[in-house]
Amino acid sequence: MFTNQLISSIFGVFCRILERLLFSVRFDFIGLNKSLLCLFLLFCIASQSNAKPLEIDSFSISYWNDTADTERMIEEGWFYAQDDYVTYAAAVQLTFKSEKRKWQIGSHYKAITYKDYGYRTDLVDVQFGSNFQFHTITSWVSAGLLGMGNLGGASIQNSYHKTRSHSVVALHYPEKTSVGITIETHTNLPLVSPSRNQVFLQANTFNTFGTGYNHAKLATIYCGEFGHFIVKTSLGYKLFYELDSQLNRAFQNGIEYRLDLGYSFNSSWRISAWLHANAYRNDQSAQGFTLTWRKGKQSENEQIRMLYP
């Protein structure tokens, strides 16, 4: 009971922050409020369509930043990165379980700056989806909304900079904020699945209608458990296409690799720190942490996203 209340409280705080970011902006797309309401109603209908109420199955919250560039430290002896492009990001994901399937609702937030060009923009998506099982293959299909424009990124970044006595990042936003519909898929194919060492292939796609942010990824992932410690590595290729002019400098196609070091406090709670090299651009790394709660033991290939989004 306490765990569910804690997760609900954390998720509620994130939703209130997201609500303030979204609804404090004057959108050109008049139907945004109605669209978000429709997503919420769809979730409510799904929860009531089962014989038993939905139960919380897992919860994760993540934060990552580009200010510590490990590769640059090794090559040049300089630890701080350019603090530009996808400069910081956060994500939250809540999964529910019914008798027949799982449902998830989640959100990603990215603040993007272009210091050399004098402007910035933000990306916020809200997703709702469900899983499909085909023998050992697990697939998730989600639909939602993506907002791009002035969504509070400058206020958050400069508030933090002021507390650290760093210079304010003064960049202008585009005049209009656009909103589009999104379709997202995640498919996991287990290749090796012993009890404590797993290897699987993961394919992800993210497509938008109305905003130019489309990408696909294909990666091979290893996850090993050593007592309370978890090691996860990934090697893959990322492809960005049909990008909006506000985004084409922040994302590049190419090989990416990841390292995740986690610790399980018990069968439910874990925390992890991770390095994502070539995360969005081929000259940019991201480091972050993820706090995860899961109801009982679950296979890694059942998760919708990797611990580092």
LUMZA-409542 format. One line per 8 residues: for each residue x, y, z of N, C-alpha, C. Coordinates in nm, 2 decimals. Each point is the difference from the previous one (the first is absolute). Layout:
REM LUMZA-409542
X,Y,Z,X,Y,Z,X,Y,Z ~ ...
//
This chain:
REM LUMZA-409542
0.08,-0.12,0.00,-0.08,0.12,0.00,0.09,0.13,0.00 ~ 0.10,0.00,0.09,0.09,0.11,0.00,0.07,0.03,-0.13 ~ 0.05,-0.11,-0.06,0.07,0.01,-0.13,-0.09,0.06,-0.11 ~ -0.13,-0.05,-0.01,-0.09,0.06,-0.09,-0.03,0.15,0.02 ~ -0.01,0.03,0.13,-0.02,0.14,0.03,0.12,0.09,-0.04 ~ 0.12,-0.05,0.03,0.12,0.07,-0.04,0.01,0.02,-0.15 ~ -0.02,-0.11,-0.07,0.00,0.01,-0.15,-0.10,0.10,-0.05 ~ -0.12,-0.01,0.05,-0.11,0.09,-0.04,0.03,0.14,0.03
0.07,0.03,0.11,0.04,0.14,0.04,0.10,0.05,-0.10 ~ 0.11,-0.08,-0.03,0.10,0.04,-0.09,-0.05,0.03,-0.14 ~ -0.09,-0.10,-0.04,-0.06,0.02,-0.13,-0.09,0.12,-0.01 ~ -0.07,0.03,0.11,-0.09,0.11,0.01,0.08,0.13,-0.01 ~ 0.11,0.01,0.07,0.09,0.12,-0.01,0.05,0.02,-0.14 ~ 0.04,-0.10,-0.06,0.05,0.01,-0.14,-0.11,0.05,-0.09 ~ -0.12,-0.06,0.01,-0.11,0.04,-0.08,-0.04,0.15,0.02 ~ 0.01,0.05,0.13,-0.04,0.14,0.02,0.11,0.09,-0.06
0.13,-0.04,0.00,0.10,0.08,-0.06,-0.03,0.00,-0.15 ~ -0.03,-0.12,-0.06,-0.02,-0.01,-0.14,-0.13,0.09,-0.04 ~ -0.10,-0.01,0.09,-0.12,0.08,-0.03,0.03,0.15,0.00 ~ 0.08,0.05,0.09,0.04,0.14,0.00,0.08,0.04,-0.12 ~ 0.09,-0.09,-0.04,0.08,0.03,-0.12,-0.09,0.00,-0.13 ~ -0.09,-0.09,-0.01,-0.08,-0.01,-0.12,-0.11,0.11,-0.01 ~ -0.07,0.02,0.12,-0.11,0.09,-0.01,0.03,0.15,0.03 ~ 0.13,0.02,0.03,0.04,0.14,0.02,0.04,0.07,-0.13
0.00,-0.09,-0.11,0.04,0.05,-0.13,-0.13,0.02,-0.09 ~ 0.00,0.10,-0.08,-0.11,0.02,-0.09,0.03,-0.07,-0.13 ~ -0.07,-0.11,-0.02,0.02,-0.09,-0.12,-0.08,0.05,-0.11 ~ 0.06,-0.01,-0.12,-0.08,0.03,-0.13,-0.10,-0.12,-0.02 ~ 0.03,-0.12,0.05,-0.09,-0.11,-0.02,-0.11,0.01,0.11 ~ -0.11,0.05,-0.04,-0.11,0.02,0.10,-0.04,-0.12,0.07 ~ 0.00,-0.12,-0.07,-0.05,-0.12,0.06,0.09,-0.07,0.09 ~ 0.11,0.06,0.04,0.10,-0.07,0.09,-0.07,-0.05,0.13
-0.07,0.09,0.07,-0.06,-0.04,0.12,-0.10,-0.11,-0.02 ~ -0.07,0.00,-0.11,-0.10,-0.11,-0.02,0.08,-0.13,-0.04 ~ 0.11,0.02,-0.07,0.08,-0.12,-0.03,0.05,-0.07,0.12 ~ 0.06,0.08,0.09,0.05,-0.06,0.13,-0.11,-0.06,0.08 ~ -0.12,0.06,0.00,-0.11,-0.05,0.07,-0.05,-0.13,-0.06 ~ 0.01,-0.01,-0.13,-0.04,-0.13,-0.07,0.10,-0.11,0.04 ~ 0.13,0.03,0.01,0.10,-0.10,0.04,-0.04,-0.05,0.14 ~ -0.03,0.09,0.09,-0.03,-0.03,0.14,-0.13,-0.09,0.00
-0.10,0.04,-0.08,-0.12,-0.08,0.00,0.02,-0.14,-0.06 ~ 0.09,-0.01,-0.10,0.03,-0.13,-0.05,0.06,-0.09,0.10 ~ 0.09,0.06,0.08,0.06,-0.08,0.11,-0.10,-0.04,0.10 ~ -0.10,0.09,0.04,-0.10,-0.04,0.09,-0.09,-0.11,-0.05 ~ -0.03,0.01,-0.13,-0.09,-0.10,-0.06,0.07,-0.14,0.00 ~ 0.13,0.01,-0.03,0.08,-0.13,0.00,0.01,-0.06,0.14 ~ 0.01,0.09,0.10,0.00,-0.05,0.14,-0.13,-0.06,0.04 ~ -0.11,0.05,-0.05,-0.13,-0.05,0.04,-0.05,-0.12,-0.09
0.07,-0.03,-0.11,-0.04,-0.10,-0.08,0.04,-0.14,0.04 ~ 0.07,-0.01,0.12,0.05,-0.13,0.05,-0.09,-0.04,0.12 ~ 0.00,-0.13,0.02,-0.08,-0.05,0.10,0.05,0.04,0.14 ~ 0.13,0.02,0.01,0.07,0.04,0.12,0.06,0.14,-0.03 ~ 0.01,0.09,0.10,0.07,0.12,-0.02,0.15,-0.01,-0.03 ~ 0.05,0.09,-0.07,0.14,0.00,-0.03,0.09,0.01,0.12 ~ 0.11,-0.07,0.01,0.09,0.01,0.11,0.14,0.06,-0.05 ~ 0.06,0.08,0.08,0.13,0.05,-0.04,0.10,-0.11,-0.01
0.07,-0.01,-0.12,0.09,-0.11,-0.02,0.15,0.05,0.00 ~ 0.02,0.12,-0.04,0.14,0.05,0.01,0.00,0.16,-0.02 ~ 0.10,0.06,0.05,0.01,0.14,0.00,0.15,0.04,-0.02 ~ 0.03,0.10,-0.08,0.14,0.04,-0.02,0.00,0.15,-0.02 ~ 0.11,0.07,0.05,0.02,0.14,-0.02,0.15,0.02,-0.03 ~ 0.03,0.08,-0.10,0.13,0.01,-0.05,0.04,0.15,-0.02 ~ 0.12,0.03,0.02,0.06,0.13,-0.04,0.13,-0.01,-0.06 ~ 0.03,0.07,-0.10,0.14,0.00,-0.06,0.04,0.13,-0.06
0.13,0.02,-0.01,0.06,0.13,-0.03,0.13,-0.03,-0.09 ~ 0.04,0.11,-0.07,0.12,-0.02,-0.09,0.12,0.08,0.06 ~ -0.01,0.05,0.12,0.11,0.09,0.05,0.13,-0.08,0.04 ~ 0.00,-0.13,0.01,0.12,-0.07,0.03,0.03,-0.10,-0.11 ~ 0.09,0.04,-0.09,0.03,-0.08,-0.12,0.12,-0.09,0.03 ~ -0.03,-0.12,0.03,0.11,-0.10,0.03,0.10,-0.02,-0.11 ~ -0.05,-0.01,-0.12,0.09,-0.02,-0.12,0.10,0.12,-0.01 ~ -0.06,0.12,0.01,0.09,0.12,-0.01,0.10,0.00,0.11
-0.03,-0.04,0.12,0.09,0.00,0.11,0.12,-0.10,-0.04 ~ -0.03,-0.11,-0.05,0.10,-0.10,-0.04,0.09,0.05,-0.11 ~ -0.06,0.06,-0.10,0.07,0.05,-0.12,0.07,0.13,0.02 ~ -0.06,0.09,0.07,0.06,0.14,0.01,0.03,0.04,0.14 ~ -0.04,-0.08,0.10,0.03,0.04,0.14,-0.09,0.11,0.05 ~ -0.12,0.02,-0.07,-0.09,0.10,0.04,-0.14,-0.07,0.02 ~ -0.05,0.02,0.13,-0.11,-0.08,0.04,-0.13,0.06,-0.05 ~ -0.02,0.13,0.00,-0.13,0.06,-0.04,-0.02,0.00,-0.14
-0.12,-0.03,-0.04,-0.05,-0.01,-0.14,-0.04,0.14,-0.04 ~ -0.06,0.01,-0.12,-0.04,0.13,-0.06,-0.13,0.05,0.07 ~ -0.07,-0.08,0.07,-0.12,0.04,0.07,-0.10,0.06,-0.11 ~ -0.02,-0.07,-0.11,-0.07,0.05,-0.11,-0.08,-0.11,-0.07 ~ -0.08,0.04,-0.09,-0.09,-0.10,-0.07,-0.10,-0.06,0.10 ~ -0.01,-0.14,0.01,-0.08,-0.05,0.10,0.07,0.01,0.13 ~ -0.02,0.11,0.07,0.08,0.04,0.12,-0.04,-0.07,0.13 ~ -0.13,-0.03,0.01,-0.05,-0.08,0.11,-0.14,-0.06,-0.03
-0.03,-0.10,0.07,-0.13,-0.07,-0.03,-0.05,-0.08,0.12 ~ -0.12,-0.04,-0.01,-0.06,-0.08,0.11,-0.11,-0.09,-0.06 ~ -0.03,-0.10,0.08,-0.11,-0.09,-0.05,-0.07,-0.07,0.12 ~ -0.12,-0.03,-0.01,-0.08,-0.08,0.10,-0.08,-0.10,-0.07 ~ -0.02,-0.11,0.06,-0.08,-0.11,-0.07,-0.07,-0.08,0.11 ~ -0.13,-0.02,-0.02,-0.08,-0.08,0.10,-0.07,-0.11,-0.08 ~ 0.02,-0.12,0.05,-0.06,-0.12,-0.07,-0.10,-0.07,0.09 ~ -0.12,-0.03,-0.06,-0.11,-0.07,0.07,-0.02,-0.14,-0.06
-0.05,-0.09,0.08,-0.02,-0.13,-0.04,-0.15,-0.04,0.02 ~ -0.06,-0.06,-0.11,-0.14,-0.05,0.01,0.01,-0.15,-0.01 ~ -0.11,-0.07,-0.02,0.00,-0.14,-0.01,0.06,-0.05,-0.12 ~ -0.01,0.08,-0.11,0.04,-0.05,-0.13,0.13,0.07,-0.05 ~ 0.03,0.12,0.04,0.11,0.07,-0.06,0.05,0.11,0.09 ~ 0.10,0.07,-0.04,0.05,0.12,0.08,-0.03,0.12,-0.08 ~ -0.01,0.11,0.08,-0.02,0.14,-0.06,0.10,0.09,0.06 ~ 0.04,0.10,-0.08,0.10,0.09,0.05,-0.04,0.14,-0.04
0.04,0.10,0.09,-0.01,0.14,-0.03,0.13,0.06,0.04 ~ 0.05,0.09,-0.09,0.13,0.05,0.03,0.02,0.14,-0.07 ~ 0.11,0.06,0.03,0.04,0.13,-0.06,0.15,0.02,0.00 ~ 0.04,0.06,-0.11,0.14,0.05,-0.01,0.01,0.15,-0.02 ~ 0.10,0.06,0.06,0.02,0.14,-0.01,0.15,0.03,-0.04 ~ 0.02,0.07,-0.11,0.14,0.04,-0.04,0.01,0.15,-0.02 ~ 0.10,0.06,0.05,0.03,0.14,-0.02,0.12,0.01,-0.10 ~ -0.02,0.07,-0.11,0.10,0.00,-0.11,0.04,0.15,-0.02
0.13,0.02,-0.01,0.06,0.13,-0.02,0.09,0.00,-0.12 ~ 0.01,0.12,-0.06,0.09,0.02,-0.12,0.08,0.13,0.03 ~ 0.10,-0.01,0.08,0.07,0.12,0.04,0.07,0.08,-0.11 ~ 0.05,-0.08,-0.10,0.06,0.06,-0.12,-0.09,0.07,-0.09 ~ -0.13,-0.03,0.01,-0.10,0.05,-0.09,-0.10,0.09,0.07 ~ 0.00,0.01,0.13,-0.08,0.10,0.08,-0.14,-0.04,0.02 ~ -0.04,-0.13,-0.01,-0.13,-0.04,0.04,-0.01,-0.13,0.07 ~ -0.12,-0.03,0.05,-0.02,-0.13,0.07,-0.14,-0.05,-0.02
-0.03,-0.12,0.04,-0.13,-0.06,0.00,-0.01,-0.11,0.10 ~ -0.12,-0.04,0.03,-0.02,-0.11,0.09,-0.09,-0.11,-0.06 ~ 0.01,-0.12,0.04,-0.08,-0.11,-0.05,-0.07,-0.07,0.13 ~ -0.13,-0.02,-0.01,-0.07,-0.07,0.11,-0.10,-0.10,-0.07 ~ 0.01,-0.13,0.03,-0.09,-0.09,-0.05,-0.08,-0.07,0.12 ~ -0.12,-0.03,-0.03,-0.09,-0.08,0.10,-0.05,-0.12,-0.08 ~ 0.03,-0.12,0.05,-0.03,-0.12,-0.07,-0.10,-0.10,0.08 ~ -0.08,-0.07,-0.07,-0.09,-0.10,0.07,0.00,-0.12,-0.09
0.03,-0.12,0.05,0.01,-0.12,-0.09,-0.02,-0.13,0.08 ~ 0.01,-0.11,-0.07,-0.02,-0.13,0.05,0.10,-0.10,-0.07 ~ 0.01,-0.11,0.07,0.10,-0.10,-0.05,-0.08,-0.12,-0.08 ~ 0.08,-0.06,-0.08,-0.05,-0.12,-0.08,0.11,-0.11,0.01 ~ -0.04,-0.12,0.03,0.09,-0.11,0.01,-0.01,-0.10,-0.12 ~ 0.11,-0.03,-0.07,0.00,-0.09,-0.10,0.11,-0.11,0.03 ~ -0.04,-0.10,0.06,0.09,-0.10,0.05,0.10,0.06,0.10 ~ 0.13,0.01,-0.04,0.10,0.06,0.08,0.02,0.15,-0.03
-0.06,0.05,-0.11,0.02,0.14,-0.04,-0.10,0.09,0.08 ~ 0.05,0.11,0.05,-0.09,0.09,0.07,0.00,0.13,-0.08 ~ -0.12,0.05,-0.03,-0.01,0.13,-0.07,-0.09,0.09,0.07 ~ 0.03,0.13,0.00,-0.08,0.11,0.06,-0.04,0.10,-0.11 ~ -0.12,0.04,-0.01,-0.05,0.10,-0.09,-0.06,0.11,0.08 ~ 0.05,0.13,-0.02,-0.05,0.11,0.07,-0.04,0.11,-0.09 ~ -0.10,0.08,0.04,-0.04,0.12,-0.07,-0.01,0.12,0.10 ~ 0.02,0.12,-0.05,0.00,0.11,0.08,0.02,0.13,-0.07
0.05,0.10,0.07,0.02,0.13,-0.05,0.14,0.05,0.02 ~ 0.06,0.08,-0.09,0.13,0.06,0.02,-0.01,0.15,-0.02 ~ 0.05,0.08,0.10,0.00,0.14,-0.01,0.14,0.05,-0.03 ~ 0.02,0.10,-0.08,0.13,0.05,-0.03,0.00,0.16,0.00 ~ 0.08,0.06,0.07,0.01,0.14,0.01,0.03,0.05,0.14 ~ -0.06,0.11,0.05,0.03,0.05,0.13,-0.08,-0.07,0.11 ~ 0.06,-0.10,0.06,-0.06,-0.09,0.10,0.07,0.01,0.13 ~ 0.06,0.11,0.03,0.06,0.02,0.13,0.15,-0.04,0.02
0.06,-0.04,-0.11,0.14,-0.05,0.02,0.10,0.11,0.04 ~ -0.02,0.12,-0.05,0.08,0.12,0.04,-0.01,0.03,0.14 ~ -0.12,0.00,0.05,-0.03,0.04,0.14,0.07,-0.10,0.10 ~ -0.01,-0.13,-0.03,0.06,-0.11,0.08,0.15,0.01,-0.01 ~ 0.06,0.02,-0.12,0.14,0.00,-0.01,0.06,0.12,0.07 ~ -0.05,0.12,-0.02,0.05,0.12,0.05,-0.02,0.01,0.15 ~ -0.11,-0.06,0.05,-0.01,0.00,0.15,0.11,-0.08,0.06 ~ 0.03,-0.12,-0.06,0.11,-0.08,0.05,0.13,0.08,-0.01
0.03,0.06,-0.12,0.12,0.07,-0.02,0.02,0.11,0.11 ~ -0.11,0.07,0.04,0.01,0.11,0.10,0.04,-0.06,0.13 ~ -0.05,-0.12,0.04,0.04,-0.06,0.13,0.15,-0.04,0.00 ~ 0.05,-0.02,-0.12,0.15,-0.04,-0.01,0.09,0.11,-0.04 ~ -0.06,0.12,-0.01,0.07,0.12,-0.04,0.06,-0.01,-0.14 ~ -0.07,-0.08,-0.08,0.04,-0.01,-0.14,-0.07,0.11,-0.09 ~ 0.05,0.02,-0.12,-0.06,0.10,-0.08,-0.13,-0.04,-0.05 ~ -0.09,0.10,-0.02,-0.13,-0.03,-0.05,0.00,-0.03,-0.15
-0.07,-0.10,-0.05,0.00,-0.03,-0.14,-0.12,0.07,-0.06 ~ 0.04,0.11,-0.07,-0.10,0.09,-0.06,-0.02,-0.03,-0.15 ~ -0.10,-0.08,-0.03,-0.03,-0.04,-0.14,-0.15,0.01,-0.02 ~ -0.03,0.04,-0.13,-0.15,0.02,-0.02,-0.06,-0.13,-0.05 ~ -0.13,-0.01,0.02,-0.08,-0.11,-0.04,-0.07,0.03,-0.14 ~ -0.04,-0.10,-0.07,-0.08,0.03,-0.12,-0.13,0.06,0.04 ~ -0.06,0.08,-0.09,-0.12,0.07,0.03,-0.12,-0.09,0.02 ~ 0.00,-0.11,-0.07,-0.12,-0.10,0.02,0.04,-0.12,0.07
-0.09,-0.06,0.07,0.02,-0.13,0.06,-0.09,-0.10,-0.07 ~ 0.05,-0.11,-0.05,-0.07,-0.09,-0.08,-0.03,-0.13,0.08 ~ -0.11,-0.06,-0.03,-0.04,-0.13,0.07,-0.04,-0.10,-0.11 ~ 0.05,-0.12,0.02,-0.04,-0.11,-0.10,-0.03,-0.13,0.07 ~ -0.06,-0.09,-0.08,-0.03,-0.13,0.05,0.12,-0.09,-0.02 ~ 0.02,-0.10,0.09,0.11,-0.09,0.00,-0.04,-0.14,0.00 ~ 0.07,-0.09,-0.07,-0.01,-0.14,0.01,0.14,-0.06,0.03 ~ 0.00,-0.08,0.10,0.13,-0.05,0.05,-0.01,-0.16,0.01
0.11,-0.07,-0.04,0.00,-0.14,0.02,0.13,-0.05,0.06 ~ 0.00,-0.10,0.08,0.12,-0.06,0.06,-0.02,-0.15,-0.01 ~ 0.10,-0.07,-0.06,-0.01,-0.15,-0.01,0.13,-0.06,0.05 ~ -0.01,-0.10,0.09,0.11,-0.06,0.06,0.00,-0.15,-0.04 ~ 0.11,-0.05,-0.06,0.01,-0.14,-0.04,0.12,-0.06,0.08 ~ -0.03,-0.09,0.10,0.10,-0.07,0.08,0.09,-0.09,-0.09 ~ 0.13,0.02,0.01,0.09,-0.09,-0.07,0.06,-0.10,0.10 ~ 0.04,0.04,0.12,0.05,-0.09,0.10,-0.08,0.04,0.13
-0.06,-0.10,0.07,-0.08,0.04,0.11,0.02,-0.10,0.12 ~ 0.12,-0.02,0.05,0.02,-0.07,0.13,-0.05,0.09,0.11 ~ 0.00,-0.06,0.12,-0.07,0.07,0.11,0.07,0.14,0.03 ~ 0.13,0.01,0.00,0.06,0.12,0.04,0.08,0.07,-0.11 ~ 0.01,-0.05,-0.11,0.07,0.06,-0.11,-0.09,-0.01,-0.13 ~ -0.04,0.12,-0.05,-0.09,0.01,-0.11,0.06,0.08,-0.12 ~ -0.02,-0.04,-0.12,0.04,0.07,-0.12,-0.13,0.01,-0.09 ~ -0.03,0.12,-0.04,-0.12,0.01,-0.08,0.02,0.11,-0.10
-0.08,0.00,-0.11,0.01,0.10,-0.11,-0.12,0.09,0.02 ~ 0.02,0.13,0.00,-0.11,0.10,0.02,-0.01,0.09,-0.12 ~ -0.12,0.02,-0.05,-0.03,0.09,-0.11,-0.10,0.10,0.04 ~ 0.03,0.13,-0.01,-0.09,0.11,0.04,-0.03,0.09,-0.12 ~ -0.12,0.05,-0.01,-0.03,0.10,-0.09,-0.09,0.11,0.06 ~ 0.02,0.12,-0.04,-0.08,0.12,0.05,-0.03,0.09,-0.12 ~ -0.13,0.01,-0.03,-0.05,0.07,-0.11,-0.10,0.11,0.04 ~ 0.01,0.12,-0.06,-0.09,0.10,0.04,-0.08,0.05,-0.13
-0.11,0.06,0.03,-0.09,0.06,-0.11,-0.03,0.14,0.05 ~ 0.06,0.10,-0.06,-0.02,0.14,0.04,0.12,0.06,0.06 ~ 0.10,-0.08,0.05,0.13,0.06,0.04,0.11,-0.09,-0.06 ~ 0.11,0.06,-0.03,0.10,-0.08,-0.07,0.11,-0.06,0.09 ~ -0.04,-0.10,0.07,0.09,-0.07,0.09,-0.02,-0.15,-0.02 ~ 0.08,-0.07,-0.09,-0.02,-0.14,-0.03,0.13,-0.07,0.01 ~ 0.00,-0.12,0.07,0.13,-0.07,0.01,-0.03,-0.15,0.02 ~ 0.10,-0.08,-0.03,0.00,-0.14,0.02,0.13,-0.05,0.05
0.00,-0.11,0.08,0.12,-0.05,0.06,-0.01,-0.15,0.00 ~ 0.12,-0.06,-0.02,0.02,-0.15,0.00,0.12,-0.03,0.09 ~ -0.01,-0.08,0.10,0.11,-0.02,0.09,0.00,-0.14,0.06 ~ 0.12,-0.05,0.03,0.01,-0.13,0.07,0.04,0.03,0.14 ~ -0.07,-0.06,0.09,0.01,0.04,0.15,0.04,-0.12,0.08 ~ 0.09,0.02,0.09,0.04,-0.11,0.10,-0.04,0.05,0.13 ~ -0.06,-0.09,0.09,-0.03,0.04,0.14,0.04,-0.12,0.08 ~ 0.09,0.03,0.10,0.05,-0.10,0.09,-0.02,0.04,0.14
-0.04,-0.10,0.09,-0.02,0.02,0.14,0.10,-0.07,0.08 ~ 0.07,0.07,0.09,0.10,-0.05,0.08,-0.03,0.04,0.15 ~ -0.08,-0.09,0.06,-0.04,0.04,0.14,-0.10,0.11,-0.01 ~ 0.03,0.11,0.08,-0.08,0.12,-0.01,0.03,0.09,-0.11 ~ 0.11,-0.03,-0.07,0.05,0.09,-0.11,-0.05,-0.04,-0.14 ~ -0.04,0.10,-0.08,-0.04,-0.03,-0.14,0.08,0.08,-0.09 ~ 0.05,-0.07,-0.11,0.08,0.06,-0.10,-0.08,-0.01,-0.13 ~ -0.02,0.11,-0.07,-0.07,0.00,-0.13,0.09,0.07,-0.10
0.02,-0.06,-0.12,0.07,0.07,-0.11,-0.08,-0.01,-0.12 ~ 0.02,0.10,-0.09,-0.07,0.00,-0.13,0.08,0.06,-0.11 ~ -0.01,-0.06,-0.12,0.06,0.05,-0.12,-0.10,0.00,-0.11 ~ -0.02,0.12,-0.06,-0.10,0.01,-0.10,0.02,0.11,-0.10 ~ -0.10,0.02,-0.08,0.01,0.11,-0.10,-0.13,0.08,0.01 ~ 0.02,0.13,-0.01,-0.12,0.09,0.01,-0.01,0.07,-0.13 ~ -0.13,0.02,-0.04,-0.03,0.07,-0.13,-0.11,0.10,0.02 ~ 0.03,0.13,-0.03,-0.09,0.11,0.01,-0.04,0.04,-0.14
-0.13,0.03,-0.03,-0.04,0.03,-0.13,-0.12,0.10,0.01 ~ -0.01,0.08,-0.11,-0.11,0.09,-0.01,-0.01,0.09,0.12 ~ 0.12,0.06,0.04,0.00,0.08,0.12,-0.04,0.15,-0.04 ~ -0.06,0.06,0.10,-0.04,0.14,-0.01,0.13,0.09,-0.01 ~ -0.01,0.11,-0.06,0.12,0.09,-0.01,0.05,0.04,0.14 ~ -0.08,0.00,0.10,0.04,0.03,0.14,0.08,-0.11,0.06 ~ 0.00,-0.12,-0.06,0.06,-0.12,0.07,0.12,-0.06,-0.08 ~ 0.01,0.04,-0.13,0.10,-0.08,-0.08,0.14,0.02,0.04
0.04,0.10,0.08,0.14,0.01,0.05,0.02,-0.08,0.13 ~ -0.10,-0.03,0.07,0.01,-0.07,0.13,0.01,-0.15,-0.01 ~ -0.03,-0.06,-0.12,-0.01,-0.14,-0.01,0.08,-0.05,-0.12 ~ 0.08,-0.11,0.01,0.07,-0.05,-0.11,-0.01,-0.15,0.00 ~ 0.00,-0.06,-0.12,0.00,-0.14,-0.02,0.14,-0.06,0.04 ~ 0.00,-0.12,0.05,0.13,-0.07,0.03,-0.01,-0.10,0.10 ~ 0.11,-0.06,0.04,0.01,-0.11,0.10,0.00,0.07,0.13 ~ -0.07,-0.07,0.10,-0.01,0.04,0.14,0.03,-0.12,0.08
0.06,0.03,0.12,0.02,-0.11,0.10,-0.03,0.05,0.14 ~ -0.03,-0.09,0.09,-0.05,0.04,0.13,0.06,-0.10,0.10 ~ 0.01,0.05,0.12,0.05,-0.08,0.12,-0.09,0.04,0.12 ~ -0.06,-0.09,0.06,-0.08,0.02,0.12,0.04,-0.08,0.11 ~ 0.02,0.06,0.12,0.04,-0.07,0.12,-0.11,0.03,0.10 ~ -0.06,-0.11,0.04,-0.11,0.01,0.10,0.01,-0.08,0.12 ~ -0.07,0.04,0.10,0.00,-0.07,0.13,-0.15,-0.03,0.04 ~ -0.03,-0.12,0.04,-0.13,-0.04,0.04,0.00,-0.01,0.16
-0.09,0.09,0.06,-0.01,-0.01,0.14,-0.08,-0.12,0.05 ~ -0.09,-0.04,-0.09,-0.08,-0.12,0.03,-0.06,-0.05,-0.14 ~ -0.10,-0.08,0.01,-0.06,-0.05,-0.13,-0.08,0.10,-0.07 ~ -0.02,0.12,0.06,-0.09,0.10,-0.06,0.08,0.13,-0.04 ~ 0.08,0.05,0.10,0.06,0.13,-0.02,0.14,-0.01,-0.06 ~ 0.04,0.08,-0.10,0.13,0.01,-0.05,0.04,0.14,-0.04 ~ 0.12,0.03,0.01,0.05,0.13,-0.05,0.12,-0.02,-0.09 ~ 0.02,0.08,-0.10,0.10,-0.03,-0.10,0.06,0.14,-0.05
0.13,-0.01,-0.03,0.07,0.12,-0.06,0.05,-0.05,-0.14 ~ -0.01,0.09,-0.10,0.03,-0.05,-0.13,0.07,0.10,-0.09 ~ 0.07,-0.05,-0.10,0.07,0.09,-0.10,-0.05,-0.04,-0.13 ~ -0.05,0.10,-0.08,-0.05,-0.03,-0.13,0.09,0.08,-0.10 ~ 0.09,-0.07,-0.07,0.09,0.07,-0.09,-0.06,0.02,-0.14 ~ 0.02,0.11,-0.06,-0.06,0.03,-0.13,-0.15,0.00,0.01 ~ -0.05,0.05,0.11,-0.14,-0.01,0.04,-0.09,0.06,-0.11 ~ 0.02,0.12,-0.04,-0.08,0.07,-0.10,0.08,0.04,-0.12
0.12,0.06,0.03,0.10,0.04,-0.10,0.12,-0.10,0.02 ~ 0.08,0.00,-0.10,0.12,-0.09,0.00,0.12,0.06,0.08 ~ -0.02,0.12,0.05,0.10,0.07,0.08,-0.05,0.03,0.14 ~ -0.10,-0.07,0.04,-0.07,0.04,0.13,-0.04,-0.12,0.08 ~ 0.04,0.00,0.12,-0.04,-0.11,0.09,-0.11,0.05,0.10 ~ -0.07,-0.09,0.07,-0.09,0.04,0.10,0.02,-0.10,0.12 ~ -0.01,0.06,0.12,0.01,-0.08,0.12,-0.12,0.02,0.08 ~ -0.05,-0.10,0.07,-0.12,0.02,0.08,-0.02,-0.11,0.10
-0.12,0.00,0.07,-0.03,-0.10,0.09,-0.15,-0.03,-0.01 ~ -0.03,-0.12,0.04,-0.14,-0.05,0.00,-0.04,-0.07,0.13 ~ -0.11,0.04,0.05,-0.06,-0.07,0.12,-0.12,-0.09,-0.05 ~ 0.00,-0.13,0.03,-0.10,-0.09,-0.06,-0.06,-0.08,0.12 ~ -0.13,-0.01,-0.01,-0.07,-0.10,0.09,-0.08,-0.09,-0.09 ~ 0.01,-0.13,0.03,-0.07,-0.10,-0.07,-0.07,-0.10,0.09 ~ -0.12,-0.04,-0.03,-0.07,-0.10,0.08,0.05,-0.14,-0.02 ~ 0.09,-0.04,0.09,0.05,-0.14,-0.02,0.11,-0.01,-0.11
0.04,-0.12,-0.02,0.11,-0.02,-0.10,-0.06,0.00,-0.14 ~ 0.07,0.08,-0.09,-0.04,0.01,-0.14,0.12,-0.02,-0.09 ~ -0.02,-0.05,-0.11,0.10,-0.01,-0.10,0.03,0.13,-0.06 ~ 0.13,0.03,-0.03,0.03,0.13,-0.06,-0.07,0.02,-0.13 ~ -0.02,-0.10,-0.08,-0.06,0.02,-0.13,-0.15,0.03,0.01 ~ -0.06,0.00,0.12,-0.14,0.04,0.02,-0.01,0.15,0.01 ~ 0.11,0.07,0.03,0.00,0.14,0.02,-0.02,0.07,-0.13 ~ -0.08,0.12,0.00,-0.03,0.07,-0.12,0.12,0.07,-0.05
0.07,0.07,0.08,0.12,0.07,-0.04,0.12,-0.05,0.08 ~ 0.12,0.03,-0.05,0.11,-0.03,0.09,0.00,0.10,0.11 ~ 0.08,-0.03,0.11,0.00,0.09,0.11,0.05,0.14,-0.04 ~ 0.08,0.01,-0.10,0.04,0.13,-0.05,-0.07,0.03,-0.13 ~ -0.10,0.09,0.00,-0.08,0.03,-0.12,0.08,0.06,-0.11
//
